Amino acid sequence: MERLENILVVIERGAELYPEIERAAELAEASGARVHLFVREYHAVLYWHYLFGKRGDKMSQAAYEREAQAWVDDQVAALEDQGVSASGEAVWARHIYTAIQDRIREIQPDLVIKGAHDGAFKGGRSLYNTTDWQLMRHCPVPVLLVKYQSRAQQGAILCAVNPAHPEESHYGLDDHIMAGGQLMSEQLGRPLHIFNSFQSPGEEVAPPIAIEAGSYQKYLDEYRREHDRALNEFVARYHLPDANVHRSDGDPSVGLPELATRLPATMVVMGVVSRSALPELLVGHTAERVLDRLECDVLAIKPQG
């Protein structure tokens, strides 16, 4: 993500506040990007009644659409009053993610923004609802999930990277994460930070066959040196002050949220990679554990392609 020219904002109405619109306006004012608001309206009871030929329900659907479009028009007018180029639409669609996919293909946004607060209002276990997970899993462009209760509006942009990761699916991902972080740092005027956590192989993991048990500590030491070498080479490319590079040992799902709170961070930029053989399941295991522990916005970046 090297520029912001077109931002798609997905809004699920019913919240008390819409910080996703505020964040989109902030980014658009800084970058000159155009903002397109997208609201999906749908009420299942009208759908089923319409199948049975009740014209009054069809008229009710039209009334819902008009009311939703009027709401969107009000939000667009408010953005334009701020000097932001904006448009918006309310669409009647049974399947929200399919409708979002259609808009993504149509307007080709550089960034999708959505509020991550629906689960909290509807009694869900997670702040993230099904649509949030689908966007992180499938959206072809970066997704910014804006937390309803984000507390550090003037905090840092924190990039979580792991350049020593051995899996092919991660190759190049850290550079994409940093590109997204740098762009957000520039547009929002926030300092850029890097986080990395080192995890040694657990004691339950047997050493490679070629390594004798007595040499296992040497293997662990070499594992650490290789990790540090890859991280140092990666960090050197970005010329950040030492104080902006945070190294940790242990589980990143614990260390990253703790650092984000301590800095504090206004946004965490992290990679999401599917580790499941079933494409509809959630994103990578570490990302799943981290996301709900973060109190700030999350910019989700996927590997290219």
VENLINDA-V238440 format. One record per residue. PHI is phi in radians with two decimals (NA if undefined). OMEGA is omega in degrees with one decimal (NA if undefined). Layout:
# VENLINDA-V238440
PHI,OMEGA
PHI,OMEGA
This chain:
# VENLINDA-V238440
NA,-174.1
-1.94,-177.9
-2.69,173.4
-2.24,176.6
-2.07,-174.2
-2.53,-177.4
-2.08,175.2
-1.78,179.6
-1.94,178.8
-1.60,-175.8
-2.10,172.0
-1.88,-173.3
-1.17,178.9
2.12,178.8
-1.50,176.7
-1.33,-179.5
-2.30,179.7
-2.24,-178.4
-1.12,177.9
-1.10,177.7
-1.23,178.9
-1.10,-180.0
-1.16,177.9
-1.08,179.4
-1.11,179.7
-1.07,-179.9
-1.21,-179.1
-1.18,178.6
-1.10,-179.0
-1.38,-171.9
-1.84,-174.2
1.41,-178.3
-1.22,173.5
-1.58,-178.5
-1.94,175.4
-2.10,179.0
-1.55,-179.2
-2.25,177.8
-2.12,174.6
-1.75,178.2
-2.03,178.9
-2.88,176.8
-2.33,-171.1
-1.05,-177.1
-1.08,177.5
-1.23,179.8
-1.09,-177.1
-1.23,177.2
-1.15,-180.0
-1.13,177.8
-1.06,179.9
-1.63,169.4
1.43,-179.7
-1.51,-175.1
-1.07,-179.3
-1.06,179.0
-1.24,175.8
-1.08,177.7
-1.15,177.5
-1.11,176.5
-1.03,179.3
-1.07,178.6
-1.16,176.7
-1.07,-180.0
-1.11,179.4
-1.11,179.6
-1.13,179.5
-1.15,179.5
-1.15,177.4
-1.10,177.6
-1.10,178.7
-1.08,-179.7
-1.04,177.7
-1.12,179.3
-1.17,178.1
-1.10,179.6
-1.08,178.8
-1.12,177.3
-1.13,-179.5
-1.14,175.1
-1.11,177.1
-1.47,-177.8
1.57,-179.5
-1.66,174.3
-1.26,-171.4
-2.53,172.4
-2.56,-179.0
-2.97,-179.7
-2.65,170.4
-1.98,-174.2
-2.12,173.8
-1.47,-176.4
-2.60,-179.7
-1.21,-177.2
-1.95,-172.7
-1.12,-175.0
-1.21,175.9
-1.07,178.4
-1.13,178.0
-1.12,178.7
-1.00,179.3
-1.04,-179.2
-1.22,177.8
-1.07,178.8
-1.12,-175.5
-1.31,-172.6
-1.75,176.0
0.90,-178.4
-1.25,172.8
-1.50,-176.4
-2.68,171.5
-1.92,178.8
-2.03,177.2
-2.54,174.6
-1.32,179.9
-1.84,-177.9
-2.45,-175.4
-1.14,-178.1
-1.05,-178.9
-1.14,-178.0
-1.36,-174.9
-1.84,174.4
1.41,-178.5
-1.28,178.8
-1.21,-174.3
-1.98,171.0
-1.20,-177.1
-1.76,178.0
-1.72,-175.5
-1.04,-179.1
-1.11,177.4
-1.01,-179.1
-1.12,178.5
-1.11,178.1
-1.09,179.4
-1.12,-176.5
-1.38,-168.3
-2.08,-172.7
-1.05,-176.3
-1.32,178.6
-2.16,179.1
-0.99,-178.3
-2.11,177.0
-1.82,178.0
-1.75,-173.3
-1.69,-177.8
-1.33,179.7
-1.09,-175.3
-1.91,178.1
-1.03,-171.4
-1.78,-172.0
-1.87,-176.5
-1.14,-179.5
-1.91,-176.3
-1.44,-174.4
-1.44,168.1
-1.72,-172.5
-1.96,-179.4
-1.71,177.8
-1.67,-174.7
-2.23,175.4
-2.62,-175.6
-1.15,178.9
-1.60,-176.8
-1.12,-173.5
-1.41,-172.7
-1.37,-180.0
-1.04,-176.6
-1.09,-178.5
-1.64,-175.3
-1.08,179.7
1.46,-176.7
-1.12,-178.1
-1.12,176.5
-1.17,176.4
-1.15,177.0
-1.06,-179.3
-1.16,177.4
-1.09,176.8
-1.13,179.2
-1.13,179.1
-1.10,179.2
-1.10,179.5
-1.14,177.9
-1.08,-179.7
-1.19,-174.7
-1.23,-176.3
-1.65,-179.8
1.19,-178.6
-1.97,177.5
-1.19,-179.0
-1.75,178.5
-2.25,177.1
-2.11,174.0
-2.17,173.1
-2.50,179.1
-2.13,177.5
-1.70,174.5
-2.12,177.0
-1.34,175.8
-0.97,-178.2
-1.12,-178.8
-1.09,-179.2
-1.35,-179.5
-1.51,-178.8
-1.25,178.0
-1.17,177.4
-0.94,-175.4
-1.00,-175.6
-1.27,-177.6
-1.85,177.7
-1.22,-177.0
-0.97,-178.3
-1.19,-178.7
-1.76,-174.6
-1.10,179.1
-1.13,176.3
-1.10,177.3
-1.07,179.6
-1.13,179.2
-1.10,178.6
-1.17,177.0
-1.03,179.6
-1.18,-179.4
-1.08,179.6
-1.15,176.8
-1.07,-178.4
-1.12,179.0
-1.08,-179.2
-1.09,180.0
-1.17,-178.9
-1.09,179.1
-1.12,180.0
-1.16,-177.3
-1.09,-177.2
-1.06,-178.7
-1.21,-172.9
-1.90,169.7
0.92,177.0
-1.59,174.3
-1.05,179.8
-0.98,-178.4
-1.16,-179.2
-1.67,178.7
-1.97,-173.0
-2.02,-179.8
-1.90,-176.7
-2.42,172.2
-1.97,177.0
1.94,-173.5
-1.24,179.9
-1.15,178.5
-1.21,173.3
-1.75,-175.1
-1.15,-177.3
-1.17,177.4
-1.07,178.9
-1.11,178.7
-1.16,-179.8
-1.03,177.8
-1.29,-174.8
-1.26,-173.8
-1.02,-7.3
-1.47,177.5
-1.84,172.6
-1.54,-178.7
-2.70,170.7
-1.89,176.6
-1.82,-175.7
-2.52,178.5
-1.54,174.5
-2.18,-176.7
-2.31,178.4
-1.29,176.2
-1.90,-174.4
-1.76,174.0
-1.26,179.1
-1.74,-171.5
-1.14,-178.0
-1.51,179.4
-1.34,-169.9
-1.28,-178.6
-1.29,-173.8
-0.84,-171.2
-1.01,-179.1
-1.11,179.5
-1.04,-179.9
-1.03,-177.3
-1.27,-177.1
-1.35,-165.1
-0.97,-176.5
-1.28,179.5
-1.54,-179.0
-1.52,179.5
-1.71,-176.3
-1.95,175.2
-1.12,178.9
-2.25,173.3
-1.79,-175.8
-1.65,-178.9
-2.04,177.2
-1.91,176.6
-1.04,-179.6
-1.07,179.0
1.49,NA
